[in-house]
Amino acid sequence: MVLSKKRARKVIEAIIALYPDAKPSLNFANHFELLVAVMLSAQTTDAAVNTVTPALFEAYPTPETMAEASEADLAQCISRLGLYRNKAKYLKKCAQQLVEDFAGQVPQTRKELESLAGVGRKTANVVMSVGFGIPAFAVDTHVERICKHHDIVKKSASPLEVEKRVMEVLPKGEWLPAHQAMILFGREICHPKNPECHNYPQLYDFSDS
């Protein structure tokens, strides 16, 4: 059974309270680096991405320089990551689009971000919220798992349904803190196997709801 909006909000706010200072774990210095780092994080860990981006950003610090790079050279820089050849192809194409369509600047709207090669809804939401402070809620595997495990959504819910539900339950100002806290909660407590959520009774305290 799916929780009421009030109870669902209490669960998520309890998670935020566990990680009140949660910050992005990807390393980046500007919007372009954030976009690239999030693109690279697909199906791998942020820690792994952080091992390859320093050299990548040193060699190709701008969309212009990355657009001129060969796919082979980009692939070599990120070869420790899964799917690195596909990711190199997307990086080059995305950089070319940034130069040709957006004067070398990362766009701010979801529609424009999703027009870029290799950029889906989750990546667009991260760039919007983390990079530009635009209210958006990104759903990754941790967020989806937590929401299903704690009955915030149905077990069959799609990532888009998870996104809409959380945005409905929480005020806009809590969307980004919720995303950051839920990532850490998913990594450290609400594991895919043997979750330890039962050790945190505040997640199940509905006494005043």
Rosetta constraint file for C-alpha pairs under 8 A:
AtomPair CA 1 CA 151 HARMONIC 6.56 0.50
AtomPair CA 1 CA 154 HARMONIC 7.44 0.50
AtomPair CA 2 CA 151 HARMONIC 4.89 0.50
AtomPair CA 2 CA 152 HARMONIC 5.67 0.50
AtomPair CA 2 CA 153 HARMONIC 5.68 0.50
AtomPair CA 2 CA 154 HARMONIC 6.12 0.50
AtomPair CA 3 CA 7 HARMONIC 5.83 0.50
AtomPair CA 3 CA 8 HARMONIC 5.56 0.50
AtomPair CA 3 CA 151 HARMONIC 5.84 0.50
AtomPair CA 3 CA 152 HARMONIC 5.56 0.50
AtomPair CA 3 CA 153 HARMONIC 7.63 0.50
AtomPair CA 4 CA 8 HARMONIC 5.97 0.50
AtomPair CA 5 CA 9 HARMONIC 6.02 0.50
AtomPair CA 5 CA 168 HARMONIC 7.92 0.50
AtomPair CA 5 CA 169 HARMONIC 5.38 0.50
AtomPair CA 6 CA 10 HARMONIC 6.36 0.50
AtomPair CA 6 CA 169 HARMONIC 7.36 0.50
AtomPair CA 6 CA 209 HARMONIC 6.74 0.50
AtomPair CA 7 CA 11 HARMONIC 6.37 0.50
AtomPair CA 7 CA 206 HARMONIC 6.60 0.50
AtomPair CA 7 CA 209 HARMONIC 6.54 0.50
AtomPair CA 8 CA 12 HARMONIC 6.40 0.50
AtomPair CA 8 CA 151 HARMONIC 7.86 0.50
AtomPair CA 8 CA 152 HARMONIC 5.44 0.50
AtomPair CA 8 CA 169 HARMONIC 6.84 0.50
AtomPair CA 9 CA 13 HARMONIC 5.99 0.50
AtomPair CA 9 CA 169 HARMONIC 5.65 0.50
AtomPair CA 9 CA 170 HARMONIC 6.14 0.50
AtomPair CA 10 CA 14 HARMONIC 6.03 0.50
AtomPair CA 10 CA 203 HARMONIC 7.55 0.50
AtomPair CA 10 CA 206 HARMONIC 7.72 0.50
AtomPair CA 11 CA 15 HARMONIC 6.46 0.50
AtomPair CA 11 CA 150 HARMONIC 7.82 0.50
AtomPair CA 11 CA 202 HARMONIC 7.90 0.50
AtomPair CA 11 CA 203 HARMONIC 5.16 0.50
AtomPair CA 11 CA 204 HARMONIC 7.13 0.50
AtomPair CA 12 CA 16 HARMONIC 6.30 0.50
AtomPair CA 12 CA 178 HARMONIC 6.76 0.50
AtomPair CA 13 CA 17 HARMONIC 6.10 0.50
AtomPair CA 13 CA 178 HARMONIC 7.44 0.50
AtomPair CA 14 CA 18 HARMONIC 6.45 0.50
AtomPair CA 14 CA 202 HARMONIC 6.45 0.50
AtomPair CA 14 CA 203 HARMONIC 5.92 0.50
AtomPair CA 15 CA 19 HARMONIC 6.68 0.50
AtomPair CA 15 CA 178 HARMONIC 7.54 0.50
AtomPair CA 15 CA 181 HARMONIC 6.37 0.50
AtomPair CA 15 CA 182 HARMONIC 6.62 0.50
AtomPair CA 15 CA 185 HARMONIC 6.95 0.50
AtomPair CA 15 CA 203 HARMONIC 7.41 0.50
AtomPair CA 16 CA 20 HARMONIC 5.57 0.50
AtomPair CA 16 CA 177 HARMONIC 6.58 0.50
AtomPair CA 16 CA 178 HARMONIC 5.74 0.50
AtomPair CA 16 CA 181 HARMONIC 5.26 0.50
AtomPair CA 16 CA 182 HARMONIC 7.33 0.50
AtomPair CA 18 CA 181 HARMONIC 7.56 0.50
AtomPair CA 19 CA 181 HARMONIC 5.30 0.50
AtomPair CA 19 CA 184 HARMONIC 7.53 0.50
AtomPair CA 19 CA 185 HARMONIC 7.84 0.50
AtomPair CA 20 CA 177 HARMONIC 7.64 0.50
AtomPair CA 20 CA 181 HARMONIC 7.22 0.50
AtomPair CA 22 CA 177 HARMONIC 7.12 0.50
AtomPair CA 22 CA 180 HARMONIC 5.53 0.50
AtomPair CA 22 CA 181 HARMONIC 5.53 0.50
AtomPair CA 22 CA 184 HARMONIC 7.55 0.50
AtomPair CA 23 CA 180 HARMONIC 6.06 0.50
AtomPair CA 24 CA 130 HARMONIC 7.95 0.50
AtomPair CA 24 CA 180 HARMONIC 6.52 0.50
AtomPair CA 25 CA 46 HARMONIC 6.34 0.50
AtomPair CA 25 CA 47 HARMONIC 7.54 0.50
AtomPair CA 26 CA 34 HARMONIC 7.76 0.50
AtomPair CA 26 CA 37 HARMONIC 6.71 0.50
AtomPair CA 26 CA 38 HARMONIC 7.69 0.50
AtomPair CA 26 CA 46 HARMONIC 5.56 0.50
AtomPair CA 26 CA 47 HARMONIC 7.31 0.50
AtomPair CA 26 CA 49 HARMONIC 7.32 0.50
AtomPair CA 26 CA 50 HARMONIC 6.27 0.50
AtomPair CA 27 CA 34 HARMONIC 7.63 0.50
AtomPair CA 27 CA 37 HARMONIC 7.58 0.50
AtomPair CA 27 CA 50 HARMONIC 6.11 0.50
AtomPair CA 27 CA 53 HARMONIC 7.99 0.50
AtomPair CA 28 CA 33 HARMONIC 5.17 0.50
AtomPair CA 28 CA 34 HARMONIC 5.29 0.50
AtomPair CA 28 CA 37 HARMONIC 7.30 0.50
AtomPair CA 29 CA 33 HARMONIC 6.24 0.50
AtomPair CA 29 CA 34 HARMONIC 7.29 0.50
AtomPair CA 30 CA 34 HARMONIC 6.23 0.50
AtomPair CA 30 CA 131 HARMONIC 7.83 0.50
AtomPair CA 31 CA 35 HARMONIC 6.15 0.50
AtomPair CA 31 CA 106 HARMONIC 6.33 0.50
AtomPair CA 31 CA 127 HARMONIC 7.48 0.50
AtomPair CA 31 CA 131 HARMONIC 5.90 0.50
AtomPair CA 32 CA 36 HARMONIC 6.25 0.50
AtomPair CA 32 CA 62 HARMONIC 7.16 0.50
AtomPair CA 32 CA 63 HARMONIC 7.30 0.50
AtomPair CA 32 CA 105 HARMONIC 7.57 0.50
AtomPair CA 32 CA 106 HARMONIC 6.17 0.50
AtomPair CA 33 CA 37 HARMONIC 5.98 0.50
AtomPair CA 33 CA 57 HARMONIC 7.31 0.50
AtomPair CA 33 CA 61 HARMONIC 7.93 0.50
AtomPair CA 34 CA 38 HARMONIC 6.12 0.50
AtomPair CA 34 CA 127 HARMONIC 6.84 0.50
AtomPair CA 34 CA 131 HARMONIC 7.14 0.50
AtomPair CA 35 CA 39 HARMONIC 6.21 0.50
AtomPair CA 35 CA 106 HARMONIC 7.89 0.50
AtomPair CA 35 CA 123 HARMONIC 7.46 0.50
AtomPair CA 35 CA 127 HARMONIC 6.22 0.50
AtomPair CA 36 CA 40 HARMONIC 6.19 0.50
AtomPair CA 36 CA 91 HARMONIC 7.13 0.50
AtomPair CA 37 CA 41 HARMONIC 6.21 0.50
AtomPair CA 37 CA 49 HARMONIC 6.70 0.50
AtomPair CA 37 CA 50 HARMONIC 7.97 0.50
AtomPair CA 37 CA 53 HARMONIC 7.18 0.50
AtomPair CA 38 CA 42 HARMONIC 7.18 0.50
AtomPair CA 38 CA 123 HARMONIC 6.08 0.50
AtomPair CA 38 CA 126 HARMONIC 7.65 0.50
AtomPair CA 38 CA 127 HARMONIC 7.99 0.50
AtomPair CA 39 CA 87 HARMONIC 7.64 0.50
AtomPair CA 39 CA 118 HARMONIC 6.74 0.50
AtomPair CA 39 CA 119 HARMONIC 6.70 0.50
AtomPair CA 39 CA 123 HARMONIC 6.60 0.50
AtomPair CA 40 CA 44 HARMONIC 7.79 0.50
AtomPair CA 40 CA 49 HARMONIC 6.46 0.50
AtomPair CA 40 CA 81 HARMONIC 7.92 0.50
AtomPair CA 40 CA 87 HARMONIC 6.63 0.50
AtomPair CA 41 CA 45 HARMONIC 6.05 0.50
AtomPair CA 41 CA 46 HARMONIC 5.85 0.50
AtomPair CA 41 CA 49 HARMONIC 6.12 0.50
AtomPair CA 43 CA 82 HARMONIC 7.07 0.50
AtomPair CA 44 CA 48 HARMONIC 6.86 0.50
AtomPair CA 44 CA 49 HARMONIC 7.51 0.50
AtomPair CA 44 CA 81 HARMONIC 6.92 0.50
AtomPair CA 44 CA 82 HARMONIC 6.60 0.50
AtomPair CA 45 CA 49 HARMONIC 6.47 0.50
AtomPair CA 46 CA 50 HARMONIC 6.17 0.50
AtomPair CA 47 CA 51 HARMONIC 6.66 0.50
AtomPair CA 48 CA 52 HARMONIC 7.08 0.50
AtomPair CA 48 CA 80 HARMONIC 7.86 0.50
AtomPair CA 48 CA 81 HARMONIC 6.99 0.50
AtomPair CA 49 CA 53 HARMONIC 6.23 0.50
AtomPair CA 49 CA 81 HARMONIC 7.24 0.50
AtomPair CA 50 CA 54 HARMONIC 7.16 0.50
AtomPair CA 52 CA 56 HARMONIC 6.36 0.50
AtomPair CA 52 CA 77 HARMONIC 6.64 0.50
AtomPair CA 52 CA 78 HARMONIC 5.75 0.50
AtomPair CA 52 CA 80 HARMONIC 7.51 0.50
AtomPair CA 53 CA 57 HARMONIC 5.75 0.50
AtomPair CA 53 CA 78 HARMONIC 7.75 0.50
AtomPair CA 54 CA 58 HARMONIC 6.10 0.50
AtomPair CA 55 CA 59 HARMONIC 6.15 0.50
AtomPair CA 55 CA 77 HARMONIC 7.04 0.50
AtomPair CA 56 CA 60 HARMONIC 5.90 0.50
AtomPair CA 56 CA 61 HARMONIC 7.66 0.50
AtomPair CA 56 CA 74 HARMONIC 7.62 0.50
AtomPair CA 56 CA 77 HARMONIC 5.85 0.50
AtomPair CA 56 CA 78 HARMONIC 7.50 0.50
AtomPair CA 57 CA 61 HARMONIC 4.62 0.50
AtomPair CA 57 CA 62 HARMONIC 7.89 0.50
AtomPair CA 60 CA 65 HARMONIC 5.15 0.50
AtomPair CA 60 CA 66 HARMONIC 5.07 0.50
AtomPair CA 60 CA 69 HARMONIC 7.88 0.50
AtomPair CA 61 CA 65 HARMONIC 6.67 0.50
AtomPair CA 61 CA 66 HARMONIC 7.34 0.50
AtomPair CA 62 CA 66 HARMONIC 6.28 0.50
AtomPair CA 62 CA 104 HARMONIC 7.81 0.50
AtomPair CA 63 CA 67 HARMONIC 5.85 0.50
AtomPair CA 63 CA 95 HARMONIC 4.67 0.50
AtomPair CA 63 CA 96 HARMONIC 7.02 0.50
AtomPair CA 63 CA 98 HARMONIC 6.46 0.50
AtomPair CA 63 CA 99 HARMONIC 6.34 0.50
AtomPair CA 63 CA 104 HARMONIC 5.86 0.50
AtomPair CA 64 CA 68 HARMONIC 6.49 0.50
AtomPair CA 64 CA 95 HARMONIC 6.82 0.50
AtomPair CA 64 CA 96 HARMONIC 7.34 0.50
AtomPair CA 64 CA 99 HARMONIC 6.24 0.50
AtomPair CA 64 CA 104 HARMONIC 6.84 0.50
AtomPair CA 65 CA 69 HARMONIC 6.45 0.50
AtomPair CA 66 CA 91 HARMONIC 7.57 0.50
AtomPair CA 66 CA 92 HARMONIC 6.10 0.50
AtomPair CA 66 CA 95 HARMONIC 5.98 0.50
AtomPair CA 66 CA 96 HARMONIC 7.88 0.50
AtomPair CA 67 CA 92 HARMONIC 5.16 0.50
AtomPair CA 67 CA 93 HARMONIC 7.03 0.50
AtomPair CA 67 CA 94 HARMONIC 7.88 0.50
AtomPair CA 67 CA 95 HARMONIC 4.89 0.50
AtomPair CA 67 CA 96 HARMONIC 4.82 0.50
AtomPair CA 67 CA 99 HARMONIC 7.73 0.50
AtomPair CA 68 CA 92 HARMONIC 7.79 0.50
AtomPair CA 69 CA 73 HARMONIC 6.62 0.50
AtomPair CA 69 CA 74 HARMONIC 6.80 0.50
AtomPair CA 69 CA 92 HARMONIC 7.11 0.50
AtomPair CA 70 CA 74 HARMONIC 6.38 0.50
AtomPair CA 70 CA 92 HARMONIC 7.63 0.50
AtomPair CA 71 CA 75 HARMONIC 5.92 0.50
AtomPair CA 71 CA 85 HARMONIC 7.74 0.50
AtomPair CA 71 CA 88 HARMONIC 5.56 0.50
AtomPair CA 71 CA 89 HARMONIC 5.77 0.50
AtomPair CA 71 CA 92 HARMONIC 6.65 0.50
AtomPair CA 72 CA 76 HARMONIC 6.15 0.50
AtomPair CA 72 CA 85 HARMONIC 7.99 0.50
AtomPair CA 72 CA 88 HARMONIC 7.64 0.50
AtomPair CA 73 CA 77 HARMONIC 6.48 0.50
AtomPair CA 74 CA 78 HARMONIC 6.56 0.50
AtomPair CA 74 CA 88 HARMONIC 5.36 0.50
AtomPair CA 74 CA 91 HARMONIC 7.98 0.50
AtomPair CA 74 CA 92 HARMONIC 7.90 0.50
AtomPair CA 75 CA 79 HARMONIC 5.56 0.50
AtomPair CA 75 CA 84 HARMONIC 5.82 0.50
AtomPair CA 75 CA 85 HARMONIC 5.46 0.50
AtomPair CA 75 CA 87 HARMONIC 7.61 0.50
AtomPair CA 75 CA 88 HARMONIC 5.04 0.50
AtomPair CA 78 CA 84 HARMONIC 5.97 0.50
AtomPair CA 78 CA 88 HARMONIC 7.64 0.50
AtomPair CA 79 CA 84 HARMONIC 5.48 0.50
AtomPair CA 79 CA 85 HARMONIC 7.68 0.50
AtomPair CA 80 CA 84 HARMONIC 7.43 0.50
AtomPair CA 83 CA 87 HARMONIC 6.19 0.50
AtomPair CA 84 CA 88 HARMONIC 5.97 0.50
AtomPair CA 85 CA 89 HARMONIC 6.39 0.50
AtomPair CA 86 CA 90 HARMONIC 6.33 0.50
AtomPair CA 87 CA 91 HARMONIC 6.05 0.50
AtomPair CA 87 CA 118 HARMONIC 7.61 0.50
AtomPair CA 88 CA 92 HARMONIC 6.30 0.50
AtomPair CA 89 CA 93 HARMONIC 6.30 0.50
AtomPair CA 90 CA 94 HARMONIC 5.80 0.50
AtomPair CA 90 CA 117 HARMONIC 5.47 0.50
AtomPair CA 90 CA 118 HARMONIC 5.22 0.50
AtomPair CA 91 CA 95 HARMONIC 6.03 0.50
AtomPair CA 91 CA 117 HARMONIC 7.56 0.50
AtomPair CA 91 CA 118 HARMONIC 7.43 0.50
AtomPair CA 92 CA 96 HARMONIC 6.21 0.50
AtomPair CA 93 CA 97 HARMONIC 6.24 0.50
AtomPair CA 93 CA 116 HARMONIC 7.94 0.50
AtomPair CA 93 CA 117 HARMONIC 6.04 0.50
AtomPair CA 94 CA 98 HARMONIC 6.22 0.50
AtomPair CA 94 CA 116 HARMONIC 5.39 0.50
AtomPair CA 94 CA 117 HARMONIC 4.93 0.50
AtomPair CA 94 CA 118 HARMONIC 7.10 0.50
AtomPair CA 95 CA 99 HARMONIC 6.33 0.50
AtomPair CA 95 CA 104 HARMONIC 7.89 0.50
AtomPair CA 96 CA 100 HARMONIC 6.04 0.50
AtomPair CA 97 CA 101 HARMONIC 5.41 0.50
AtomPair CA 97 CA 102 HARMONIC 7.15 0.50
AtomPair CA 97 CA 116 HARMONIC 6.61 0.50
AtomPair CA 97 CA 117 HARMONIC 7.95 0.50
AtomPair CA 98 CA 102 HARMONIC 4.92 0.50
AtomPair CA 98 CA 103 HARMONIC 6.36 0.50
AtomPair CA 98 CA 104 HARMONIC 4.86 0.50
AtomPair CA 98 CA 105 HARMONIC 6.14 0.50
AtomPair CA 98 CA 106 HARMONIC 6.58 0.50
AtomPair CA 98 CA 116 HARMONIC 7.80 0.50
AtomPair CA 99 CA 103 HARMONIC 4.96 0.50
AtomPair CA 99 CA 104 HARMONIC 4.19 0.50
AtomPair CA 99 CA 105 HARMONIC 7.40 0.50
AtomPair CA 100 CA 104 HARMONIC 7.38 0.50
AtomPair CA 102 CA 106 HARMONIC 7.00 0.50
AtomPair CA 102 CA 107 HARMONIC 6.92 0.50
AtomPair CA 106 CA 113 HARMONIC 7.73 0.50
AtomPair CA 107 CA 112 HARMONIC 6.12 0.50
AtomPair CA 107 CA 113 HARMONIC 6.04 0.50
AtomPair CA 108 CA 112 HARMONIC 7.17 0.50
AtomPair CA 108 CA 113 HARMONIC 6.86 0.50
AtomPair CA 108 CA 127 HARMONIC 7.82 0.50
AtomPair CA 108 CA 128 HARMONIC 6.06 0.50
AtomPair CA 108 CA 132 HARMONIC 6.95 0.50
AtomPair CA 109 CA 113 HARMONIC 6.09 0.50
AtomPair CA 109 CA 128 HARMONIC 7.20 0.50
AtomPair CA 110 CA 114 HARMONIC 5.91 0.50
AtomPair CA 110 CA 121 HARMONIC 7.50 0.50
AtomPair CA 110 CA 124 HARMONIC 5.73 0.50
AtomPair CA 110 CA 125 HARMONIC 7.13 0.50
AtomPair CA 110 CA 128 HARMONIC 7.45 0.50
AtomPair CA 111 CA 115 HARMONIC 6.31 0.50
AtomPair CA 112 CA 116 HARMONIC 7.10 0.50
AtomPair CA 113 CA 119 HARMONIC 6.65 0.50
AtomPair CA 113 CA 124 HARMONIC 5.64 0.50
AtomPair CA 114 CA 119 HARMONIC 5.28 0.50
AtomPair CA 114 CA 120 HARMONIC 5.53 0.50
AtomPair CA 114 CA 121 HARMONIC 6.62 0.50
AtomPair CA 114 CA 124 HARMONIC 6.36 0.50
AtomPair CA 115 CA 119 HARMONIC 7.32 0.50
AtomPair CA 119 CA 123 HARMONIC 5.79 0.50
AtomPair CA 119 CA 124 HARMONIC 6.50 0.50
AtomPair CA 120 CA 124 HARMONIC 6.15 0.50
AtomPair CA 121 CA 125 HARMONIC 6.07 0.50
AtomPair CA 121 CA 138 HARMONIC 7.70 0.50
AtomPair CA 122 CA 126 HARMONIC 6.28 0.50
AtomPair CA 122 CA 138 HARMONIC 4.96 0.50
AtomPair CA 122 CA 139 HARMONIC 5.98 0.50
AtomPair CA 122 CA 140 HARMONIC 7.00 0.50
AtomPair CA 123 CA 127 HARMONIC 6.24 0.50
AtomPair CA 123 CA 138 HARMONIC 7.43 0.50
AtomPair CA 124 CA 128 HARMONIC 6.07 0.50
AtomPair CA 125 CA 129 HARMONIC 6.02 0.50
AtomPair CA 125 CA 136 HARMONIC 5.39 0.50
AtomPair CA 125 CA 137 HARMONIC 6.00 0.50
AtomPair CA 125 CA 138 HARMONIC 5.13 0.50
AtomPair CA 126 CA 130 HARMONIC 5.60 0.50
AtomPair CA 126 CA 131 HARMONIC 7.32 0.50
AtomPair CA 126 CA 136 HARMONIC 7.47 0.50
AtomPair CA 126 CA 137 HARMONIC 7.39 0.50
AtomPair CA 126 CA 138 HARMONIC 5.79 0.50
AtomPair CA 127 CA 131 HARMONIC 4.89 0.50
AtomPair CA 127 CA 132 HARMONIC 6.82 0.50
AtomPair CA 128 CA 132 HARMONIC 5.10 0.50
AtomPair CA 128 CA 133 HARMONIC 6.28 0.50
AtomPair CA 128 CA 134 HARMONIC 5.22 0.50
AtomPair CA 128 CA 135 HARMONIC 7.24 0.50
AtomPair CA 128 CA 136 HARMONIC 6.66 0.50
AtomPair CA 129 CA 133 HARMONIC 4.62 0.50
AtomPair CA 129 CA 134 HARMONIC 4.77 0.50
AtomPair CA 129 CA 135 HARMONIC 5.52 0.50
AtomPair CA 129 CA 136 HARMONIC 5.45 0.50
AtomPair CA 129 CA 137 HARMONIC 7.38 0.50
AtomPair CA 129 CA 176 HARMONIC 6.52 0.50
AtomPair CA 130 CA 134 HARMONIC 7.83 0.50
AtomPair CA 130 CA 176 HARMONIC 7.49 0.50
AtomPair CA 135 CA 172 HARMONIC 6.02 0.50
AtomPair CA 135 CA 173 HARMONIC 7.34 0.50
AtomPair CA 135 CA 175 HARMONIC 6.87 0.50
AtomPair CA 135 CA 176 HARMONIC 7.36 0.50
AtomPair CA 136 CA 172 HARMONIC 7.82 0.50
AtomPair CA 136 CA 175 HARMONIC 6.55 0.50
AtomPair CA 136 CA 176 HARMONIC 7.15 0.50
AtomPair CA 137 CA 163 HARMONIC 6.19 0.50
AtomPair CA 137 CA 166 HARMONIC 7.81 0.50
AtomPair CA 137 CA 167 HARMONIC 6.98 0.50
AtomPair CA 137 CA 175 HARMONIC 5.52 0.50
AtomPair CA 137 CA 176 HARMONIC 6.40 0.50
AtomPair CA 137 CA 179 HARMONIC 6.62 0.50
AtomPair CA 138 CA 163 HARMONIC 6.86 0.50
AtomPair CA 138 CA 179 HARMONIC 6.66 0.50
AtomPair CA 139 CA 143 HARMONIC 5.51 0.50
AtomPair CA 139 CA 144 HARMONIC 6.26 0.50
AtomPair CA 139 CA 159 HARMONIC 6.13 0.50
AtomPair CA 139 CA 160 HARMONIC 7.81 0.50
AtomPair CA 139 CA 162 HARMONIC 7.17 0.50
AtomPair CA 139 CA 163 HARMONIC 6.13 0.50
AtomPair CA 139 CA 179 HARMONIC 7.64 0.50
AtomPair CA 140 CA 144 HARMONIC 6.19 0.50
AtomPair CA 140 CA 159 HARMONIC 7.81 0.50
AtomPair CA 141 CA 145 HARMONIC 6.04 0.50
AtomPair CA 142 CA 146 HARMONIC 6.12 0.50
AtomPair CA 142 CA 182 HARMONIC 6.84 0.50
AtomPair CA 142 CA 183 HARMONIC 5.66 0.50
AtomPair CA 142 CA 186 HARMONIC 4.96 0.50
AtomPair CA 142 CA 187 HARMONIC 7.25 0.50
AtomPair CA 143 CA 147 HARMONIC 6.13 0.50
AtomPair CA 143 CA 179 HARMONIC 7.18 0.50
AtomPair CA 143 CA 182 HARMONIC 5.89 0.50
AtomPair CA 143 CA 183 HARMONIC 6.50 0.50
AtomPair CA 143 CA 186 HARMONIC 7.14 0.50
AtomPair CA 144 CA 148 HARMONIC 6.28 0.50
AtomPair CA 144 CA 159 HARMONIC 6.51 0.50
AtomPair CA 144 CA 162 HARMONIC 6.55 0.50
AtomPair CA 145 CA 149 HARMONIC 5.97 0.50
AtomPair CA 145 CA 186 HARMONIC 7.72 0.50
AtomPair CA 145 CA 190 HARMONIC 7.96 0.50
AtomPair CA 145 CA 192 HARMONIC 7.40 0.50
AtomPair CA 146 CA 150 HARMONIC 6.02 0.50
AtomPair CA 146 CA 182 HARMONIC 7.48 0.50
AtomPair CA 146 CA 186 HARMONIC 6.67 0.50
AtomPair CA 146 CA 190 HARMONIC 6.50 0.50
AtomPair CA 147 CA 151 HARMONIC 6.03 0.50
AtomPair CA 147 CA 152 HARMONIC 4.86 0.50
AtomPair CA 147 CA 153 HARMONIC 5.82 0.50
AtomPair CA 147 CA 162 HARMONIC 7.17 0.50
AtomPair CA 148 CA 152 HARMONIC 6.08 0.50
AtomPair CA 148 CA 153 HARMONIC 5.47 0.50
AtomPair CA 148 CA 154 HARMONIC 6.16 0.50
AtomPair CA 148 CA 155 HARMONIC 5.23 0.50
AtomPair CA 148 CA 157 HARMONIC 7.85 0.50
AtomPair CA 149 CA 155 HARMONIC 7.81 0.50
AtomPair CA 151 CA 155 HARMONIC 7.60 0.50
AtomPair CA 152 CA 165 HARMONIC 7.74 0.50
AtomPair CA 153 CA 157 HARMONIC 6.28 0.50
AtomPair CA 153 CA 161 HARMONIC 7.88 0.50
AtomPair CA 153 CA 162 HARMONIC 6.42 0.50
AtomPair CA 153 CA 165 HARMONIC 7.11 0.50
AtomPair CA 157 CA 161 HARMONIC 5.67 0.50
AtomPair CA 157 CA 162 HARMONIC 6.36 0.50
AtomPair CA 158 CA 162 HARMONIC 6.27 0.50
AtomPair CA 159 CA 163 HARMONIC 6.17 0.50
AtomPair CA 160 CA 164 HARMONIC 6.21 0.50
AtomPair CA 161 CA 165 HARMONIC 6.07 0.50
AtomPair CA 162 CA 166 HARMONIC 6.24 0.50
AtomPair CA 163 CA 167 HARMONIC 6.20 0.50
AtomPair CA 164 CA 168 HARMONIC 6.07 0.50
AtomPair CA 165 CA 169 HARMONIC 6.16 0.50
AtomPair CA 166 CA 170 HARMONIC 5.99 0.50
AtomPair CA 166 CA 175 HARMONIC 7.78 0.50
AtomPair CA 167 CA 171 HARMONIC 7.07 0.50
AtomPair CA 167 CA 172 HARMONIC 7.08 0.50
AtomPair CA 167 CA 175 HARMONIC 6.87 0.50
AtomPair CA 170 CA 174 HARMONIC 6.20 0.50
AtomPair CA 170 CA 175 HARMONIC 6.71 0.50
AtomPair CA 171 CA 175 HARMONIC 6.98 0.50
AtomPair CA 173 CA 177 HARMONIC 7.86 0.50
AtomPair CA 174 CA 178 HARMONIC 5.80 0.50
AtomPair CA 175 CA 179 HARMONIC 6.25 0.50
AtomPair CA 176 CA 180 HARMONIC 6.28 0.50
AtomPair CA 177 CA 181 HARMONIC 5.99 0.50
AtomPair CA 178 CA 182 HARMONIC 5.86 0.50
AtomPair CA 179 CA 183 HARMONIC 6.33 0.50
AtomPair CA 180 CA 184 HARMONIC 6.80 0.50
AtomPair CA 181 CA 185 HARMONIC 6.09 0.50
AtomPair CA 182 CA 186 HARMONIC 5.85 0.50
AtomPair CA 183 CA 187 HARMONIC 6.26 0.50
AtomPair CA 184 CA 188 HARMONIC 5.99 0.50
AtomPair CA 184 CA 189 HARMONIC 8.00 0.50
AtomPair CA 185 CA 189 HARMONIC 5.28 0.50
AtomPair CA 185 CA 190 HARMONIC 6.01 0.50
AtomPair CA 186 CA 190 HARMONIC 4.59 0.50
AtomPair CA 186 CA 191 HARMONIC 5.76 0.50
AtomPair CA 187 CA 191 HARMONIC 6.29 0.50
AtomPair CA 189 CA 195 HARMONIC 5.93 0.50
AtomPair CA 189 CA 196 HARMONIC 5.19 0.50
AtomPair CA 189 CA 197 HARMONIC 6.03 0.50
AtomPair CA 190 CA 194 HARMONIC 7.94 0.50
AtomPair CA 190 CA 195 HARMONIC 4.51 0.50
AtomPair CA 190 CA 196 HARMONIC 5.94 0.50
AtomPair CA 190 CA 197 HARMONIC 5.84 0.50
AtomPair CA 191 CA 195 HARMONIC 4.54 0.50
AtomPair CA 191 CA 196 HARMONIC 7.29 0.50
AtomPair CA 196 CA 200 HARMONIC 7.88 0.50
AtomPair CA 197 CA 201 HARMONIC 7.95 0.50
AtomPair CA 197 CA 203 HARMONIC 7.61 0.50
AtomPair CA 200 CA 204 HARMONIC 7.92 0.50
AtomPair CA 201 CA 205 HARMONIC 6.45 0.50
